[in-house]
Each structure stands twice: as C-alpha cells, then as structure tokens.
Amino acid sequence: MATIQEPQLDETVWTNPSEIQRLGGLNQNTVHFYFSQSPFFDRSSKNGVLITQAQFNPSMAYILFNRDAFERRLQEMPGVEYLIASDTPELRSFPSNESNGIWILRKQERKSASLNAEVEVLSTYFIVNTNVFMASSIGDIMNNRLVSPNPNYKNYTFN
C-alpha cells in the first residue's frame, strides 16, 4: 500500500482568510497570533506557552495583541521562540483592517533570559500579505545547486 507523503514545509504556502477576518486584519499586533495558527508553528515554543497562558489568564490577555509586550515577555525566558526579525514599518500607518505587509520571523533558541543573550537561528519564515512561507535552509539550497545538472554544461568546450 502506497503512503501519501506530506509536502516539505519549505515547499508549503499557508494562508487563512477566515482567521485574518476574525483578527480584523493582519498587522504588527496580530502577526504573532496569526503565525501561531500555521503548520510551521511549534506549540511547545515559548510563544505557544505564552499564547495559551494569555488565553486563560485575564491579567495576561493584553500581550496577545501587543507585539512589543509579547516580544519583551519572550526575551525574559530562555528557550525556543519566534521573533519578528524585520517588518515593513511604512505599512504600520495603514488601518488595522488592511492585510498588507511583509514580515520576517525567526525561530530561534535563546540561550539565557536577556535582551542581549546569545541566540541560535533555527529557521526563518516570511509573511507576505497573508501568505506564510518557510525559507529554505542553506543546506537545501546548496544541495539543490550541486545535485541539479546545469543545462549549460553541454555548451562548454574544453581545450
């Protein structure tokens, strides 16, 4: 019996229009929660723990949709986290129901509870408008370039 192979995550594009509508649009304060709904998200990460705690603890609920507070809280703990490495600040002035923007998120392991702690980047993700992508690893790119034959080889002449 043949098994169905799941597509590689770095070959997956995920979007959820109903979640965008429920959130009132995708912006700097909803991007973490939107990403947490994707298949790329590790629920055992610090982000997953904080989201679960905030959903059931009214005194923490404000951090769910406040990017600065959420990221400050993440930086207070060592472990695996997703942080926004880059965004499009010029789009922050758009109304919150606009789902335009580009965000780069990094899954990283923070070695200690400090803003300047050493971190190891584990993977990178892109959100373009409402589409979430995983960046290919350097190893995957190099392997593809080395294994794929170059069609121009036949044009080379050796003297």
C-alpha positions in Angstrom: 0.0 0.0 0.0 1.4 3.4 -1.0 1.8 6.0 1.6 1.0 9.7 1.0 4.0 11.8 1.7 3.4 15.1 3.3 4.9 18.1 1.4 8.0 19.6 2.9 7.3 22.6 5.0 9.7 24.7 2.9 7.5 23.9 -0.1 4.3 24.9 1.7 2.4 28.2 1.4 -0.2 28.7 4.2 -2.9 31.3 4.4 -6.2 31.5 6.4 -8.5 34.3 5.2 -11.1 33.5 7.9 -8.5 34.0 10.6 -7.5 37.3 9.1 -11.1 38.4 9.1 -11.5 37.2 12.7 -8.4 39.2 13.8 -9.6 42.3 12.0 -6.7 42.3 9.6 -3.0 41.4 9.8 -0.8 44.0 11.4 2.2 44.2 13.7 0.0 43.4 16.7 -1.8 40.3 15.2 1.1 38.8 13.2 2.3 36.6 16.1 -1.1 35.2 16.8 -1.8 34.6 13.0 1.5 32.8 12.6 0.7 30.6 15.6 -2.2 29.1 13.6 0.1 28.0 10.8 1.6 24.5 10.3 5.0 26.0 10.8 4.4 26.9 14.4 5.8 24.8 17.2 3.2 24.8 20.0 5.8 23.8 22.6 7.8 27.0 21.9 7.7 29.9 24.4 5.3 31.6 22.0 2.9 28.7 22.3 3.2 28.7 26.1 2.6 32.4 26.3 -0.4 32.3 24.0 -2.0 29.5 26.0 -1.4 31.3 29.3 -2.7 34.6 27.9 -5.9 32.9 26.6 -6.7 31.6 30.1 -5.3 34.3 32.4 -7.2 37.6 32.1 -4.2 39.5 33.6 -2.0 38.4 30.6 -4.6 38.8 27.9 -3.2 42.2 26.8 0.0 40.6 25.5 -1.8 38.5 22.8 -2.3 41.6 20.6 0.5 43.8 21.7 3.7 42.9 19.8 6.0 44.9 22.0 4.7 43.4 25.2 4.6 39.9 23.7 8.2 40.1 22.5 9.5 41.7 25.7 8.0 38.7 27.6 9.6 36.2 25.3 13.0 37.8 25.9 12.7 37.2 29.6 12.9 33.5 29.2 15.5 31.1 27.6 14.2 28.6 25.1 12.8 28.4 21.6 10.9 31.4 20.4 9.6 33.1 17.2 10.5 36.8 16.9 9.9 39.3 14.2 13.3 40.0 12.7 12.0 42.5 10.1 8.8 44.1 9.0 7.6 46.9 6.8 7.3 49.9 9.2 5.9 52.2 6.5 2.8 50.0 6.4 2.2 50.4 10.1 0.2 53.5 9.5 -2.4 51.6 7.4 -5.7 50.9 9.0 -5.7 47.7 11.1 -8.2 46.0 8.7 -5.6 46.2 5.9 -3.7 43.0 5.5 -0.7 44.3 3.7 2.9 43.9 4.8 6.0 41.8 4.8 7.3 40.2 8.0 10.3 38.0 8.5 10.1 35.8 11.6 12.9 33.7 13.0 12.6 30.6 15.0 15.5 30.8 17.4 16.8 29.4 20.6 17.6 32.0 23.3 20.4 30.7 25.5 19.6 32.9 28.5 17.0 35.3 29.8 18.4 38.6 28.4 17.8 41.0 25.6 21.5 40.6 24.5 21.5 36.8 25.0 23.2 34.6 22.5 20.6 33.1 20.1 20.8 30.3 17.6 18.6 30.8 14.5 16.8 27.5 13.7 14.7 28.6 10.8 13.3 31.7 9.0 9.7 32.4 7.8 8.2 35.1 5.6 4.7 36.5 5.7 3.8 38.4 2.6 0.4 40.0 2.8 -1.4 37.0 4.3 0.7 34.1 2.9 3.2 32.3 5.2 6.3 30.7 3.7 9.3 28.9 5.2 12.7 29.9 3.9 14.8 27.1 2.6 17.9 26.2 4.6 21.4 26.9 3.2 22.0 23.2 3.1 18.9 22.6 0.9 19.9 25.4 -1.5 23.5 24.1 -1.8 22.3 20.5 -2.2 19.9 21.5 -4.9 22.6 23.5 -6.7 25.2 20.8 -6.5 22.8 17.9 -7.5 20.9 19.6 -10.2 22.7 19.4 -13.5 23.4 22.7 -15.2 21.9 22.6 -18.8 24.7 24.9 -20.0 27.4 22.3 -19.4 26.9 21.0 -22.9 27.9 24.4 -24.3 31.3 24.3 -22.6 34.3 23.4 -24.6 37.4 22.0 -23.0 40.8 22.7 -24.7 
